Each structure stands twice: as structure tokens, then as C-alpha cells.
Amino acid sequence: MNKEHFDVITVGAGLSGISAGYHLQKLCPGKKYTILESRSDIGGTWSLFRYPGIRSDSDMFTLGYSFRPWKEAKAIADGPSILNYVRETASEFGIDRNIRFEHRVTSTSWSSKENFWTINVEVGTKKEKRTYTTDFLYICSGYYNYDKGFTPNFPGVKNFKGQIIHPQHWPENLNYSGKKIVVIGSGATAVTLVPSMADEASHITMLQRSPTYITSLPSKDIVADFLRFILPAKLAHHITRIKNILIQIWFYQVCKRSPNFAKWLIRTRLKISLPKGYDIDTHFKPNYQPWDQRVCLVPDSDLFKAISKGKASIVTDHIETFTSKGIKLKSGKELEADIIVTATGLELLAIGGIQLKVDGAEVDISKQFTFKGLMLSGVPNFAFCVGYTNASWTLRADLTSTYVARLLNHMQANGYKQCMPVCDPAKMEKEPILDLNSGYIQRAIDQFPQRGANRPWRFHQNYLMDLFDINFANVNDSNLSFG
């Protein structure tokens, strides 16, 4: 039986995969492509996570696509609205017709003799084996493990008589009305869950081992609303997008270059938002600098309002053991609970856990270097998409997909069948591709490729620098080997 062949195979139909489909159609209209999606739905993270209040912690003028303006009222949008936006984008541009659902890629192998990748896939619940071939492989599966989240081995967990839930596997139609709830964690998921559940719960407690930097923004962008009132929609969208990109870059640079000033800004807003005399030092003063880990965003101060109303509280302590009624802390205090939510983080998975082989040899991607943060040294005709940690994911996804399309056009115009980044590892200064010290990153960072200290091997966390390095730089780079 003949294997179906594509010019490009993209893996993943989330934000990145839909972006890839759009740019391939627009910039490489003659290319035959498909998107292989392991699940049965478009949307990636936004179709997987269903916990109460799930939302973006980036504004939708930058998380949304540059080619399809965000038109809804809220700039900080909820998960269902984002999922609907991604689905509508895929439908509007016909990208959904190129998606093959329930296609889980298990392994891939490149042949230099034949100049193509062989893609092995399991289809559906019966895991039917299927094989495709492609000239170019583009991984857009993000870096989260969609099968499971991270939960520490809590002592005495079997003693608890109530319900324990991880946000990644939220039960449908969970009734928590009038229940006492403890949410373990202090990251983006925890600060989303607490205010969203506070009104219905009897009381909800956020139990954190250590604080996180948290700040608030309005859910609506009044500048964007004004611009949309006086200007055409697309122009208003682009101006707002540029404004928000510059604000993101400014705030990140302030945090990294003047951390004491950044901490003063954050603390000042906390004093305004929290009850007078609230113990900010205990519950909102981390032992690291801003943006050493992600700064959490809460829209319209919803977390602080829940605390001020007495519907929610924060406890900063360590867990000694689970009990039948809740959690005993090392301070001796016991938190009673009917439901415990382990918002303890995600597990990372490099390139979707897909096995790569080049000419029969398995590729250890942790020993490879990233070219412009989107290709791997020593791996031909291959790209992957990783978004920003300090700004909206889609900003980077759009740049990466544009570059892949430009590269494919350059190869076609010059009759090249192969393109591969080349470097001398012995001369490279190794740095981790993700530069945060958050626990979920540190647990898995050794599985990811390295970045170099200098261009083009450095992955910048800066959209403007990437705009020039990726979109406007000559594709015929001396660090690429064409053949």
C-alpha cells in the first residue's frame, strides 16, 4: 500500500497549529499540508482544560492572531471564548479541512537518501497503525503533557475522605456549592480557581508553600475600545496589539533590570487592592526576583476582592500530612476540606514526546542546539514551535510559522531538498531554552534542547528582536546547510 505523502506535516491543532495552517496556505499556496491532532478537537490547551474560570493570563490582542482581529469586549478572555475564537479561525480559513483528528504521532524517521520523513501514527481508540511521508516536519504540539499533570507524593493522601482533583482532569458538572475547598498551589491555575469558585463554595483556601508575584489588570482594554470606536477594526486591532507588545516588553525589562522598582510597583497595587493591614509580606512576597518565575495576572482584582469579602483566604505553610478531614500543616494548623484541588503544576513534554530518528540514529534532542529557537542542529527539514514565557504564546507562533513558510519557499526556489542547522557543539556555550526557575520547568528542562549564548542560536524572550531575526533576516543563513 502506498504511503500518503505531503509537502508539510504539522503536528498539533492548537493555537500554534492553526497559525501554521494559515501561514502555509497564504505564503506557500502550492504546498500540500496536513495537521495531525492526537485528540478529537481543535484548540489544544483550550479544549483540554475545563476547570472553573479558566482564562488567558495574556491579553487577546496579542494572544489572538495578527491576521484575525479579536473582536470581543474582554481583553482578558475566558477559556470557552478563546476556544471558540480558535475554532472560528480554523473554519473561516478552511484550515479545519486539513486536520486529521485522533492521529497520535509515535515516531518519525528522516532518510537523507530519499529526502523525506516517515511519520508513524496511531489512529483512534483502536490505535490503528498508519504511515505518512513528508518533505518537512513541523511540530506545533506545545510543551505540555496533555495526558497528565504534576502532583507531588503527598503523605497520607489516602487518609482523606473527600474528593481530590487535579485541574487538568476536572470532573464534569462537579457540585462544590457550600463545600469547603482547599486549592494547593500559587500559580496561574490556583489564582484563577480561587475567585471563580469563591461565591459558590462555603469557603476556599489557597494553600501555598511560597508566594508568587501577582498583579491585576482590567479585563477590558479602554484604549482598545476607544480605538475600535474611531478607527476601522483592523487598524484599531494592530495599534492595540503594538501597544500591548510594547507594554509587555517594558514590564519584563523593568523586572529584569530594576527588580526593586518592579517589586515596589507590584506591592503598591497590592496595598490598594487588599484589606488594610493585610499580611502582604507573608502571602505575597516571594523569595525570588520578578520574572525569575512567571508573574501571575488576575483580571479586575478578582482574587483580591474574594479575599476582601472573606470568601477566600491564603495560607502560607508546608503540608505535613493529609488527614481524613483535610490537611495538617507543619505549623500544627489543620485545614478542613470537602474538596482538595491539587493545582500543583503541569508536566512538560518536549516536542510532544515524539521520537526522532535521522538516517537510522535516534536523536537525543537534549544534546541539540536550537537555531533561532525553532530548528534543531543536526536535524534536517524540521521545525518546532515554542512560545514566549514572558509574553503571549501566539506572538512567537506567528513568527515561527512565517519563517517556516519563507524557508520552504527559499528551498523550492533554489531546488534544495534539505536544510539543516549546523554548529560545533564544542564551541557552543550551553544555556537552557527556557530561562525561568519555576518548578515545572526545572523538573523537565534537561529533556529539552539547548540554546547558545549568541545569535542565531539564542532564543530571545523579546518579540521585537525576533521580528527582525526571524521575519526580516535573510533565510540563506551561513549556519544553515542546504543541499
For each residue, the residues with C-beta under 8 A, 3 or more apart:
1:
2:
3: 118 131 132 133
4: 132 133
5: 116 132 133 134
6: 9 32 33 34 132 133 134 135
7: 28 31 32 33 134 135 136 408
8: 24 28 31 32 33 34 134 135 136 137 138 404 408
9: 6 33 34 35 36 117 119 132 134 136 137 138
10: 17 20 21 24 33 34 35 36 138 139 140
11: 17 35 36 105 137 138 139 140 141 352 354
12: 16 17 35 36 37 38 44 139 140 141 142 352
13: 17 18 35 37 42 43 44 90 99 101 140
14: 17 18 42 43 44 45 46 86 140 141 142
15: 18 19 44 45 46 63 86 393 394 397
16: 12 19 20 44 140 141 142 385 387 393 394 397 400 401
17: 10 11 12 13 14 20 21 35 37 44 99 140 141
18: 13 14 15 21 22 42 65 86 89 90 95
19: 15 16 22 23 65 140 385 394 397 398 401
20: 10 16 17 23 24 35 138 140 385 397 401 404
21: 10 17 18 24 25 33 35 90 93 95 98 99
22: 18 19 25 26 65 67 89 93 95 401
23: 19 20 26 27 28 398 401 402 404 405
24: 8 10 20 21 27 28 31 33 401 404 405 408
25: 21 22 28 29 33 93 94 95
26: 22 23 29 67 405
27: 23 24 402 405 406 409
28: 7 8 23 24 25 31 405 408 409
29: 25 26
30:
31: 7 8 24 28 408
32: 6 7 8
33: 6 7 8 9 10 21 24 25 98
34: 6 8 9 10 98 99 100 132
35: 9 10 11 12 13 17 20 21 95 98 99 100 140
36: 9 10 11 12 100 103 105 119 121 132
37: 12 13 17 40 41 42 99 100 101 102 103
38: 12 102 103 104 105 141 146 352
39: 47 48 101 102 146
40: 37 101 102
41: 37 47 101
42: 13 14 18 37 47 83 86 87 90 96 99
43: 13 14 46 47 48 82 83 86 87
44: 12 13 14 15 16 17 47 48 141 142 146
45: 14 15 48 49 142 144
46: 14 15 43 49 54 79 82 83 86
47: 39 41 42 43 44 83
48: 39 43 44 45 146 168
49: 45 46 54 79 167 168 170
50: 54 79 170 172
51: 54 167 170 189 192 193
52: 170 193 196 197
53: 78 192 193 195 196 197
54: 46 49 50 51 78 79 192
55: 76 77 78 79 82 192 299
56: 59 60 63 76 77 79 82
57: 76 188 192 296 297
58: 62 63 297 391 392 393
59: 56 62 63 75 76 217 221 244 392
60: 56 63 64 70 72 74 75 76 77 82 85
61: 64 70 75 221 224 237 240 241 244
62: 58 59 241 244 245 248 391 392 394 395
63: 15 56 58 59 60 77 82 392 393 394
64: 60 61 68 69 70 85 394
65: 18 19 22 68 89 394 398
66: 238 241 398
67: 22 26 398
68: 64 65 85 89 92
69: 64 233 234 236 237
70: 60 61 64 75 77 85 237
71: 233
72: 60 77 81 85
73: 220 225
74: 60 77 78 81 219 220 299
75: 59 60 61 70 218 219 220 221 224
76: 55 56 57 59 60 217 218 219 297 299
77: 55 56 60 63 70 72 74 81 82 85
78: 53 54 55 74 81 82
79: 46 49 50 54 55 56 82 83
80: 83 84
81: 72 74 77 78 84 85
82: 43 46 55 56 60 63 77 78 79 85 86
83: 42 43 46 47 79 80 86 87
84: 80 81 87 88
85: 60 64 68 70 72 77 81 82 88 89
86: 14 15 18 42 43 46 82 83 89 90
87: 42 43 83 84 90 91 96
88: 84 85 91 92
89: 18 22 65 68 85 86 92 93 95
90: 13 18 21 42 86 87 93 95 96 99
91: 87 88 94 95 96
92: 68 88 89
93: 21 22 25 89 90
94: 25 91 97 98
95: 18 21 22 25 35 89 90 91 98 99
96: 42 87 90 91 99
97: 94
98: 21 33 34 35 94 95
99: 13 17 21 34 35 37 42 90 95 96
100: 34 35 36 37 103
101: 13 37 39 40 41
102: 37 38 39 40 123 124 125
103: 36 37 38 100 121 122 123 130
104: 38 121 122 123 127
105: 11 36 38 108 119 120 121 352 354
106: 120 121 122 354 355
107: 120 354 355 356 357
108: 105 117 118 119 120 137 354 355 356 357
109: 117 118 356 357 358 360
110: 116 117 118 356 357 358 359 379 380 381 382
111: 114 115 116 117 118 359
112: 115 358 359 380 418
113:
114: 111
115: 111 112 135 381 417 418
116: 5 110 111 133 134 135 381
117: 9 108 109 110 111 133 134 135 136 137 381 382
118: 3 108 109 110 111 131 132 133
119: 9 36 105 108 131 132 133 134 137
120: 105 106 107 108 129 130 131
121: 36 103 104 105 106 129 130 131 132
122: 103 104 106 127 128 129 130
123: 102 103 104 126 127 128 129 130
124: 102 127 128
125: 102
126: 123
127: 104 122 123 124
128: 122 123 124
129: 120 121 122 123
130: 103 120 121 122 123
131: 3 118 119 120 121
132: 3 4 5 6 9 34 36 118 119 121
133: 3 4 5 6 116 117 118 119
134: 5 6 7 8 9 116 117 119 137
135: 6 7 8 115 116 117 381 417
136: 7 8 9 117 381 382 383 404 408
137: 8 9 11 108 117 119 134 381 382 383
138: 8 9 10 11 20 382 383 384 385 401 404
139: 10 11 12 351 352 354 382 383 384 385
140: 10 11 12 13 14 16 17 19 20 35 384 385 397
141: 11 12 14 16 17 38 44 351 352 354
142: 12 14 16 44 45 352 385 386 387
143: 348 349 350 351 386 448
144: 45 346 347 348 349
145: 148 149 346 347 348 349 353
146: 38 39 44 48
147:
148: 145 168 347
149: 145 166 167 168 169 342 344 345 346 347
150: 344 345 346 347 440 443
151: 154 166 342 344
152: 344
153: 157
154: 151 157 319 321 322 342
155: 319 320 321 322
156: 159 160 321 322 323
157: 153 154 160 164 322
158: 322
159: 156 321 322 323 324
160: 156 157 164 322 323 324 325 326 337 340
161: 324 325
162: 326 337 338 339 340
163: 338 339 340
164: 157 160 339 340 341 342
165: 169 170 171 174 339 340 341 342
166: 149 151 169 341 342 343 344
167: 49 51 149 170 189 193 341 342 343
168: 48 49 148 149 346
169: 149 165 166
170: 49 50 51 52 165 167 174
171: 165 174
172: 50
173:
174: 165 170 171 339
175: 179
176: 179 181 197 200 201 338 339
177: 200 201
178: 200 201 202
179: 175 176 201 202 338 339
180: 201 202 203 204 326 336 337 338 339
181: 176 197 201 202 203 204 205 337 338 339 340 341
182: 204 205 207 326 327 335 337 339 340 341
183: 190 193 194 197 204 205 206 207 340 341 343
184: 190 207 208 319 327 340 341 342 343 344
185: 189 190 206 207 208 341 342 343 344 345
186: 190 191 206 208 209 210 211 212 296
187: 190 191 212 294 296 343 345 438
188: 57 191 192 294 296 297
189: 51 167 185 192 193 343
190: 183 184 185 186 187 193 194 206 208 343
191: 186 187 188 194 195 206 212 214 296 298 303
192: 51 53 54 55 57 188 189 195 196 298
193: 51 52 53 167 183 189 190 196 197 204 341 343
194: 183 190 191 197 198 204 206 303 306 312
195: 53 191 192 198 298 302 303 305 306 312
196: 52 53 192 193 302
197: 52 53 176 181 183 193 194 200 201 204
198: 194 195 201 204 306 309 311 312
199: 311
200: 176 177 178 197
201: 176 177 178 179 180 181 197 198 204 311
202: 178 179 180 181
203: 180 181 311 312 313
204: 180 181 182 183 193 194 197 198 201 306 311 312 313
205: 181 182 183 312 313 314 315 335 337
206: 183 185 186 190 191 194 312 313 314 315
207: 182 183 184 185 315 317 319 327 329 335
208: 184 185 186 190 211 212 283 314 315 316
209: 186 316 317 318 319
210: 186 286 287 316
211: 186 208 282 283 284 285 286 316
212: 186 187 191 208 286 293 295 296
213: 263 266 284 286 290 293 295 296
214: 191 266 270 284 295 296 297 298 303
215: 266 269 270 295 296 297 298
216: 269 273 297 298 299 300 301 303 304
217: 59 76 297 299
218: 75 76 221 222 299 300
219: 74 75 76 299 300
220: 73 74 75 225
221: 59 61 75 218 224 225 240 244
222: 218 225 226
223: 226 227 240 243
224: 61 75 221 227 228 236 240
225: 73 220 221 222 228 229
226: 222 223 229 230
227: 223 224 230 231 235 236 239 240
228: 224 225 231 233 236 237
229: 225 226
230: 226 227 236
231: 227 228 235 236 239
232: 235 236
233: 69 71 228 236 237
234: 69 237 238
235: 227 231 232 238 239
236: 69 224 227 228 230 231 232 233 239 240
237: 61 69 70 228 233 234 240 241
238: 66 234 235 241 242
239: 227 231 235 236 242 243
240: 61 221 223 224 227 236 237 243 244
241: 61 62 66 237 238 244 245
242: 238 239 245 246
243: 223 239 240 246 247
244: 59 61 62 221 240 241 247 248
245: 62 241 242 248 249 391 395 463 464
246: 242 243 249 250
247: 243 244 250 251
248: 62 244 245 251 252 390 391 392 463
249: 245 246 252 253 391 462 463 464
250: 246 247 253 254
251: 247 248 254 255 262
252: 248 249 255 256 291 390 391 461
253: 249 250 256 257
254: 250 251 257 258 261 262 265
255: 251 252 258 259 262 289 290 291 295
256: 252 253 259 289 291
257: 253 254
258: 254 255 261 262
259: 255 256 262 263 289 290
260: 263 264
261: 254 258 264 265
262: 251 254 255 258 259 265 266 290 291
263: 213 259 260 266 267 289 290
264: 260 261 267 268
265: 254 261 262 268 269
266: 213 214 215 262 263 269 270 290 295
267: 263 264 270 271 280 284 285
268: 264 265 271 272
269: 215 216 265 266 272 273
270: 214 215 266 267 273 274 280 284 304
271: 267 268 274 280
272: 268 269
273: 216 269 270 301 304 305 308
274: 270 271 278 280 304 307 308
275: 278 307 308
276:
277:
278: 274 275 283 307
279: 282 283
280: 267 270 271 274 283 284 285
281: 284 285
282: 211 279 285 316
283: 208 211 278 279 280 314 316
284: 211 213 214 267 270 280 281
285: 211 267 280 281 282
286: 210 211 212 213 293
287: 210
288: 292 293 437
289: 255 256 259 263 292
290: 213 255 259 262 263 266 295
291: 252 255 256 262 294 295 390 436
292: 288 289 436 437
293: 212 213 286 288 436 437 438
294: 187 188 291 389 390 436 438
295: 212 213 214 215 255 266 290 291
296: 57 186 187 188 191 212 213 214 215
297: 57 58 76 188 214 215 216 217
298: 191 192 195 214 215 216 301 302 303 304
299: 55 74 76 216 217 218 219 302
300: 216 218 219 305
301: 216 273 298 304 305
302: 195 196 298 299 305 306
303: 191 194 195 214 216 298 306 307 312
304: 216 270 273 274 298 301 307 308
305: 195 273 300 301 302 308 309
306: 194 195 198 204 302 303 309 311 312
307: 274 275 278 303 304 310 311 312 313 314
308: 273 274 275 304 305
309: 198 305 306 312
310: 307 313
311: 198 199 201 203 204 306 307
312: 194 195 198 203 204 205 206 303 306 307 309
313: 203 204 205 206 307 310
314: 205 206 208 283 307
315: 205 206 207 208 329 333 335
316: 208 209 210 211 282 283
317: 207 209 329 330 331 333
318: 209 329 330
319: 154 155 184 207 209 322 327 328 329 330
320: 155 328 329 330
321: 154 155 156 159 327 328
322: 154 155 156 157 158 159 160 319 326 327 328 340
323: 156 159 160 326 327 328 334
324: 159 160 161
325: 160 161 334 336 337
326: 160 162 180 182 322 323 334 335 336 337 340
327: 182 184 207 319 321 322 323 334 335 337 340
328: 319 320 321 322 323 332 333 334
329: 207 315 317 318 319 320 332 333 334 335
330: 317 318 319 320
331: 317
332: 328 329
333: 315 317 328 329
334: 323 325 326 327 328 329
335: 182 205 207 315 326 327 329
336: 180 325 326
337: 160 162 180 181 182 205 325 326 327 340
338: 162 163 176 179 180 181
339: 162 163 164 165 174 176 179 180 181 182
340: 160 162 163 164 165 181 182 183 184 322 326 327 337
341: 164 165 166 167 181 182 183 184 185 193
342: 149 151 154 164 165 166 167 184 185
343: 166 167 183 184 185 187 189 190 193
344: 149 150 151 152 166 184 185
345: 149 150 185 187 439 440
346: 144 145 149 150 168 440
347: 144 145 148 149 150 440 443 444
348: 143 144 145 440 441 443 444 445 447 448
349: 143 144 145 352 353 444 447
350: 143 353 365 366 444 447 448 449
351: 139 141 143 354 356 365 384
352: 11 12 38 105 139 141 142 349
353: 145 349 350
354: 11 105 106 107 108 139 141 351
355: 106 107 108 362
356: 107 108 109 110 351 362 363 365 379 382
357: 107 108 109 110 360 361 362 363
358: 109 110 112 361 363 378 379 380
359: 110 111 112
360: 109 357
361: 357 358
362: 355 356 357
363: 356 357 358 368 376 378 379
364: 367 368
365: 350 351 356 368 376 447 448 449
366: 350 446 447 448 449 450
367: 364 425 449 450
368: 363 364 365 376 377 378 379 449 450
369: 376 377 421 423 425 428 449 450 451 452 457
370: 373 374 375 376 377 433 449 450 451 452 457 459
371: 374 375 376 377 421 423 456 457 479 480
372: 375 403 456 457 459 466 469 470
373: 370 386 396 400 433 451 458 459 460 466
374: 370 371 383 384 385 386 400 403 404 470
375: 370 371 372 379 382 383 384 421
376: 363 365 368 369 370 371 379 382 384 421 449
377: 368 369 370 371 420 421 422 423 425
378: 358 363 368 420 421 422
379: 110 356 358 363 368 375 376 382 420 421
380: 110 112 358 418 419 420
381: 110 115 116 117 135 136 137 418 419 420
382: 110 117 136 137 138 139 356 375 376 379
383: 136 137 138 139 374 375 400 403 404 407
384: 138 139 140 351 374 375 376
385: 16 19 20 138 139 140 142 374 396 397 400 401
386: 142 143 373 374 396 433 434 459
387: 16 142 392 393 394 395 396 397
388: 391 392 393 395 396 461 463
389: 294 434 435 436 461
390: 248 252 291 294 461
391: 58 62 245 248 249 252 388 395 396 461 463
392: 58 59 62 63 248 387 388 395
393: 15 16 58 63 387 388 396 397
394: 15 16 19 62 63 64 65 387 397 398
395: 62 245 387 388 391 392 398 399 463
396: 373 385 386 387 388 391 393 399 400 463 466
397: 15 16 19 20 140 385 387 393 394 400 401
398: 19 23 65 66 67 394 395 401 402
399: 395 396 402 403 463 466 467 470 471
400: 16 373 374 383 385 396 397 403 404 470
401: 16 19 20 22 23 24 138 385 397 398 404 405
402: 23 27 398 399 405 406 470 471
403: 372 374 383 399 400 406 407 470 471 475
404: 8 20 23 24 136 138 374 383 400 401 407 408
405: 23 24 26 27 28 401 402 408 409
406: 27 402 403 409 410 475
407: 383 403 404 410 411 419 475
408: 7 8 24 28 31 136 404 405 411 412
409: 27 28 405 406 412 413
410: 406 407 413 414 416 475 476
411: 407 408 414 416 417 419 482
412: 408 409 415 416
413: 409 410
414: 410 411 482
415: 412
416: 410 411 412 419 482 483
417: 115 135 411 483
418: 112 115 380 381 481 482 483
419: 380 381 407 411 416 480 481 482 483
420: 377 378 379 380 381 480 481
421: 369 371 375 376 377 378 379 479 480 481
422: 377 378 479 480 481
423: 369 371 377 427 428 452 457 479
424: 427 428
425: 367 369 377 428
426:
427: 423 424
428: 369 423 424 425 450 452 453 457
429: 452 453 454
430: 450 451 452
431: 435 450 451 452 453 458
432: 435 445 448 450 451
433: 370 373 386 445 448 449 450 451 459
434: 386 389 441 445 448
435: 389 431 432 461
436: 291 292 293 294 389 441
437: 288 292 293 441 442
438: 187 293 294 441 442
439: 345 442 443
440: 150 345 346 347 348 443 444
441: 348 434 436 437 438 444 445
442: 437 438 439 445
443: 150 347 348 439 440
444: 347 348 349 350 440 441 447 448
445: 348 432 433 434 441 442 448
446: 366
447: 348 349 350 365 366 444
448: 143 348 350 365 366 432 433 434 444 445
449: 350 365 366 367 368 369 370 376 433
450: 366 367 368 369 370 428 430 431 432 433
451: 369 370 373 430 431 432 433 457 458 459
452: 369 370 423 428 429 430 431 457 458
453: 428 429 431 457 458
454: 429 457 458
455: 458 469
456: 371 372 469 473 477 479
457: 369 370 371 372 423 428 451 452 453 454 479
458: 373 431 451 452 453 454 455
459: 370 372 373 386 433 451
460: 373 465 466 469
461: 252 388 389 390 391 435
462: 249 465 466
463: 245 248 249 388 391 395 396 399 466 467
464: 245 249 467 468
465: 460 462 468 469
466: 372 373 396 399 460 462 463 469 470 471
467: 399 463 464 470 471 472
468: 464 465 471 472 473
469: 372 455 456 460 465 466 472 473
470: 372 374 399 400 402 403 466 467 473
471: 399 402 403 466 467 468
472: 467 468 469
473: 456 468 469 470 477
474: 477
475: 403 406 407 410 480
476: 410 480 482
477: 456 473 474 480
478:
479: 371 421 422 423 456 457
480: 371 419 420 421 422 475 476 477
481: 418 419 420 421 422
482: 411 414 416 418 419 476
483: 416 417 418 419
